[in-house]
C-alpha cells in the first residue's frame, strides 16, 4: 500500500502470535487485491479494463460501494477515482487497519494499537498518539490521548502533495495536514476516508464540516505552521501536554 503498518499489544495472550500471522496474511491479501502500486492487482486490472467488476474479488464491489457512501457524506469531496484513475486507497488503508484490529480483538486482546500510514485504531487505553508535523520531519504537531481512539491524518508529511480535489482534479491546497478523531463506533475506515475528503475541502470548510459531525473532532495544520481546531479537540489532549499548546487551545 506504499506505507508501513505497526502493531502494539499490551495484553498478549495465547492467541496473539497466531493473530499477528493472520493479520500479516490479511494485509498481504488486501494489498494483492487493492494496491495501485501493483500492476497485477484486481484494482489495477479493473482500471485498465482487463478485468470486469464481477470477476474481481468480491470485496472490490463492497469497497467501491463504501467509497460512494463517503462521497455522498462529504458533498463529493471523496472519490474512488481521484484524477480519473481508479484508486480507492482513501478507504482501503483505514479499512485494512480496521481489519487488523478486528483480528486482534477476536484473539482476545483488549489493549492494542494498530497504525498504518497515519491511521491509528486503539482499544483500551489510555494511549498517546503523536501527530506528525508536516513541515518539520521527525517532530510532532500535537499529541492526542484517550481510550478506544480512531485517529486519521491526511496531509503532506509522508507522501507530499498527493491528495486531489475531486471537483478540480488538481492537488488540494490550503492545508498541510488534517487530523480527525473519530467517535467510538465510527471506525478508522470511515474516519480516514472523511479525513481525506475534509483535507480536499480546505481549512474553513473542513473544520465547519467536522464540527457538524457528532463525536468528530479535527486539528488542522496550515502551510505556515499555524493550527486550527474544532471546539471539542482539547478534550483529547493529555493533561501533561506541552504548556504552550494547551494554553493555545484551552
Secondary structure by P-SEA (a helix, b strand, c coil): ccbbbbbbbcccccaaaaaaaaaaaaaaaaaacccccccccaaaaaaaccccccccccaaaaaaaaaaaaaaaccccccccccccccccccaaaaaaaaaaaaaaaacccccccccccbbbbccccbbbbbccccccccccccccccbbbbbbbccccccccccccccccccccccbbbbbbcccccaaaaaaaaaaaaaaccaaaaaaaaacccccbbbbccccbbbbcccccccccccccaaaaaacc
